[in-house]
Amino acid sequence: MSQLPFNFDVSVRAKQWGVYKAYITDVTPGIIHKILTLLERPIVNELSIALVNDKEIQFLNKKFRDKNKATNVLSFPSNGPAPILGEIILSYETLKKEAEELLIPFKHHLIHMLVHGFLHLQGFDHQTDEDAAIMEKLEVQVLSDLNIDNPYKIKDE
Protein backbone atom coordinates (compact mmCIF):
# COMPACT_ATOMS: atom_id res chain seq x y z
CA MET A 1 0.00 0.00 0.00
CA SER A 2 3.05 2.25 -0.10
CA GLN A 3 1.73 5.03 -2.34
CA LEU A 4 3.99 7.87 -1.29
CA PRO A 5 7.69 8.49 -1.72
CA PHE A 6 8.24 9.59 1.87
CA ASN A 7 9.89 8.34 5.01
CA PHE A 8 8.11 7.65 8.22
CA ASP A 9 9.20 5.96 11.36
CA VAL A 10 7.03 3.95 13.72
CA SER A 11 8.61 3.79 17.16
CA VAL A 12 7.19 1.26 19.65
CA ARG A 13 7.77 2.59 23.17
CA ALA A 14 5.19 0.40 24.96
CA LYS A 15 5.10 -3.37 24.57
CA GLN A 16 1.31 -3.56 24.03
CA TRP A 17 1.80 -1.94 20.62
CA GLY A 18 4.21 -4.61 19.33
CA VAL A 19 1.63 -6.51 17.29
CA TYR A 20 0.32 -3.29 15.69
CA LYS A 21 3.59 -1.86 14.33
CA ALA A 22 3.35 -3.72 11.01
CA TYR A 23 -0.33 -2.77 10.65
CA ILE A 24 0.38 0.92 11.27
CA THR A 25 3.34 0.80 8.89
CA ASP A 26 1.06 -0.70 6.24
CA VAL A 27 -1.95 1.65 6.57
CA THR A 28 -0.20 4.98 7.18
CA PRO A 29 0.83 5.73 3.56
CA GLY A 30 -2.74 5.24 2.33
CA ILE A 31 -4.17 7.42 5.09
CA ILE A 32 -1.71 10.22 4.37
CA HIS A 33 -2.32 9.95 0.63
CA LYS A 34 -6.10 10.27 1.14
CA ILE A 35 -5.75 13.30 3.41
CA LEU A 36 -3.23 15.13 1.24
CA THR A 37 -5.33 14.46 -1.87
CA LEU A 38 -8.49 15.67 -0.13
CA LEU A 39 -6.76 18.82 1.12
CA GLU A 40 -4.86 19.33 -2.15
CA ARG A 41 -1.63 19.63 -0.16
CA PRO A 42 1.90 18.72 -1.21
CA ILE A 43 3.49 15.43 -0.28
CA VAL A 44 5.41 15.38 2.98
CA ASN A 45 8.90 13.92 3.24
CA GLU A 46 9.02 12.75 6.81
CA LEU A 47 6.68 11.75 9.64
CA SER A 48 7.27 10.08 12.98
CA ILE A 49 4.71 7.97 14.84
CA ALA A 50 5.37 7.01 18.47
CA LEU A 51 3.36 4.25 20.13
CA VAL A 52 3.37 4.80 23.88
CA ASN A 53 1.49 3.95 27.07
CA ASP A 54 -0.72 6.17 29.24
CA LYS A 55 2.12 7.02 31.61
CA GLU A 56 4.28 8.49 28.85
CA ILE A 57 1.48 10.35 27.09
CA GLN A 58 0.29 11.79 30.42
CA PHE A 59 3.82 13.08 31.06
CA LEU A 60 3.93 14.67 27.58
CA ASN A 61 0.41 16.08 27.91
CA LYS A 62 1.37 17.71 31.23
CA LYS A 63 4.69 19.01 29.93
CA PHE A 64 3.44 20.49 26.66
CA ARG A 65 -0.26 21.19 27.24
CA ASP A 66 -0.41 21.58 31.03
CA LYS A 67 -3.03 18.81 31.25
CA ASN A 68 -2.13 16.19 33.84
CA LYS A 69 -4.02 13.29 32.31
CA ALA A 70 -3.59 10.66 29.65
CA THR A 71 -5.01 11.33 26.21
CA ASN A 72 -5.47 9.28 23.05
CA VAL A 73 -3.26 11.25 20.64
CA LEU A 74 -0.82 14.14 20.68
CA SER A 75 0.61 15.82 17.60
CA PHE A 76 3.77 17.87 17.48
CA PRO A 77 4.40 19.77 14.25
CA SER A 78 7.99 20.12 13.11
CA ASN A 79 9.64 23.50 13.38
CA GLY A 80 11.98 22.48 10.57
CA PRO A 81 11.57 22.64 6.80
CA ALA A 82 7.98 22.28 5.53
CA PRO A 83 8.24 18.75 4.07
CA ILE A 84 9.19 17.42 7.53
CA LEU A 85 5.78 17.17 9.10
CA GLY A 86 6.24 16.23 12.75
CA GLU A 87 5.27 13.50 15.19
CA ILE A 88 2.04 11.75 16.12
CA ILE A 89 2.00 10.05 19.53
CA LEU A 90 -0.67 7.45 20.34
CA SER A 91 -1.46 5.85 23.72
CA TYR A 92 -2.48 2.20 23.69
CA GLU A 93 -4.45 2.06 26.95
CA THR A 94 -6.54 5.14 26.22
CA LEU A 95 -7.30 4.04 22.66
CA LYS A 96 -8.25 0.54 23.83
CA LYS A 97 -10.50 1.89 26.59
CA GLU A 98 -12.22 4.33 24.22
CA ALA A 99 -12.75 1.66 21.55
CA GLU A 100 -14.32 -0.64 24.14
CA GLU A 101 -16.58 2.15 25.44
CA LEU A 102 -17.67 3.02 21.89
CA LEU A 103 -18.10 -0.67 20.99
CA ILE A 104 -15.94 -0.28 17.89
CA PRO A 105 -12.96 -2.29 16.63
CA PHE A 106 -9.64 -1.15 18.08
CA LYS A 107 -8.11 -0.84 14.60
CA HIS A 108 -10.92 1.51 13.51
CA HIS A 109 -10.31 3.78 16.49
CA LEU A 110 -6.57 3.60 15.88
CA ILE A 111 -7.02 4.73 12.27
CA HIS A 112 -9.37 7.50 13.40
CA MET A 113 -6.74 8.81 15.81
CA LEU A 114 -4.03 8.59 13.11
CA VAL A 115 -6.26 10.68 10.84
CA HIS A 116 -7.01 13.07 13.72
CA GLY A 117 -3.32 13.45 14.57
CA PHE A 118 -2.32 13.97 10.95
CA LEU A 119 -4.97 16.67 10.52
CA HIS A 120 -3.51 18.45 13.55
CA LEU A 121 -0.14 18.37 11.80
CA GLN A 122 -1.83 19.93 8.78
CA GLY A 123 -2.95 22.86 10.94
CA PHE A 124 -6.48 21.81 11.88
CA ASP A 125 -7.74 21.95 15.46
CA HIS A 126 -10.93 21.80 17.51
CA GLN A 127 -10.56 24.75 19.86
CA THR A 128 -13.87 26.26 18.71
CA ASP A 129 -17.11 24.58 17.68
CA GLU A 130 -16.63 25.85 14.13
CA ASP A 131 -13.08 24.48 13.90
CA ALA A 132 -14.21 21.18 15.44
CA ALA A 133 -16.99 20.84 12.85
CA ILE A 134 -14.51 21.39 10.01
CA MET A 135 -12.03 18.89 11.42
CA GLU A 136 -14.69 16.27 12.18
CA LYS A 137 -16.10 16.57 8.66
CA LEU A 138 -12.66 15.88 7.19
CA GLU A 139 -12.12 12.94 9.56
CA VAL A 140 -15.49 11.42 8.65
CA GLN A 141 -14.77 11.83 4.94
CA VAL A 142 -11.38 10.10 5.15
CA LEU A 143 -12.72 7.34 7.42
CA SER A 144 -15.65 6.76 5.06
CA ASP A 145 -13.18 6.27 2.19
CA LEU A 146 -11.55 3.62 4.38
CA ASN A 147 -14.92 1.93 5.10
CA ILE A 148 -14.95 3.02 8.73
CA ASP A 149 -18.18 4.30 10.28
CA ASN A 150 -18.58 7.88 11.42
CA PRO A 151 -17.14 7.84 14.97
CA TYR A 152 -19.07 10.95 15.95
CA LYS A 153 -22.38 9.36 15.02
CA ILE A 154 -21.50 6.39 17.23
CA LYS A 155 -20.80 8.72 20.19
CA ASP A 156 -24.11 10.52 19.74
CA GLU A 157 -26.23 7.36 19.77
C-alpha atoms as one frame of an Amber mdcrd trajectory, in Angstrom:
protein
   0.000   0.000   0.000   3.049   2.253  -0.104   1.733   5.029  -2.342   3.986
   7.873  -1.285   7.693   8.488  -1.719   8.245   9.586   1.869   9.895   8.341
   5.013   8.110   7.652   8.223   9.203   5.962  11.364   7.031   3.947  13.725
   8.605   3.788  17.163   7.192   1.262  19.654   7.767   2.591  23.172   5.187
   0.401  24.962   5.101  -3.372  24.573   1.307  -3.559  24.035   1.804  -1.940
  20.623   4.212  -4.613  19.330   1.627  -6.507  17.287   0.323  -3.288  15.686
   3.589  -1.858  14.327   3.345  -3.720  11.011  -0.327  -2.771  10.650   0.382
   0.923  11.271   3.336   0.805   8.888   1.057  -0.697   6.239  -1.947   1.653
   6.572  -0.196   4.978   7.182   0.835   5.730   3.556  -2.739   5.239   2.325
  -4.168   7.422   5.085  -1.714  10.218   4.371  -2.318   9.945   0.627  -6.098
  10.268   1.139  -5.749  13.295   3.412  -3.229  15.134   1.245  -5.330  14.465
  -1.866  -8.487  15.666  -0.127  -6.764  18.819   1.118  -4.858  19.325  -2.147
  -1.633  19.633  -0.158   1.902  18.716  -1.213   3.495  15.432  -0.277   5.409
  15.380   2.981   8.897  13.920   3.240   9.018  12.754   6.814   6.679  11.754
   9.642   7.273  10.083  12.982   4.709   7.973  14.843   5.371   7.013  18.470
   3.359   4.247  20.132   3.366   4.802  23.879   1.486   3.954  27.072  -0.720
   6.170  29.236   2.119   7.017  31.613   4.281   8.489  28.848   1.484  10.354
  27.087   0.293  11.789  30.416   3.818  13.084  31.057   3.932  14.673  27.577
   0.410  16.077  27.913   1.366  17.707  31.232   4.687  19.007  29.934   3.443
  20.488  26.656  -0.264  21.186  27.239  -0.413  21.581  31.031  -3.027  18.811
  31.245  -2.126  16.193  33.837  -4.023  13.290  32.310  -3.593  10.657  29.654
  -5.014  11.328  26.209  -5.465   9.283  23.049  -3.259  11.252  20.644  -0.817
  14.137  20.679   0.611  15.816  17.596   3.773  17.866  17.476   4.402  19.769
  14.249   7.986  20.119  13.114   9.645  23.495  13.384  11.984  22.480  10.571
  11.567  22.639   6.801   7.979  22.275   5.532   8.245  18.753   4.072   9.194
  17.417   7.530   5.783  17.171   9.099   6.243  16.231  12.747   5.275  13.504
  15.189   2.042  11.754  16.120   2.003  10.050  19.531  -0.667   7.446  20.339
  -1.457   5.855  23.718  -2.478   2.200  23.691  -4.448   2.059  26.947  -6.539
   5.139  26.219  -7.301   4.040  22.656  -8.245   0.542  23.833 -10.504   1.885
  26.589 -12.219   4.326  24.217 -12.747   1.657  21.551 -14.321  -0.642  24.142
 -16.577   2.147  25.436 -17.672   3.021  21.890 -18.103  -0.669  20.991 -15.940
  -0.283  17.886 -12.961  -2.294  16.630  -9.641  -1.146  18.082  -8.113  -0.838
  14.603 -10.922   1.507  13.506 -10.310   3.778  16.488  -6.566   3.604  15.883
  -7.022   4.728  12.272  -9.368   7.501  13.402  -6.736   8.815  15.806  -4.026
   8.593  13.108  -6.261  10.682  10.840  -7.007  13.073  13.717  -3.322  13.450
  14.572  -2.323  13.967  10.950  -4.973  16.672  10.518  -3.515  18.452  13.553
  -0.135  18.367  11.802  -1.826  19.932   8.779  -2.946  22.864  10.941  -6.482
  21.805  11.882  -7.744  21.953  15.455 -10.928  21.797  17.508 -10.555  24.748
  19.863 -13.865  26.257  18.711 -17.115  24.575  17.683 -16.632  25.846  14.131
 -13.083  24.475  13.899 -14.209  21.178  15.441 -16.988  20.840  12.851 -14.508
  21.390  10.006 -12.028  18.888  11.421 -14.690  16.271  12.184 -16.105  16.569
   8.656 -12.655  15.879   7.190 -12.119  12.943   9.558 -15.486  11.418   8.647
 -14.769  11.829   4.938 -11.377  10.096   5.146 -12.719   7.344   7.416 -15.649
   6.760   5.062 -13.182   6.273   2.194 -11.546   3.617   4.384 -14.916   1.932
   5.097 -14.947   3.024   8.733 -18.183   4.296  10.279 -18.578   7.882  11.420
 -17.142   7.838  14.969 -19.073  10.953  15.953 -22.384   9.360  15.018 -21.501
   6.388  17.234 -20.797   8.723  20.192 -24.109  10.524  19.744 -26.230   7.357
  19.766
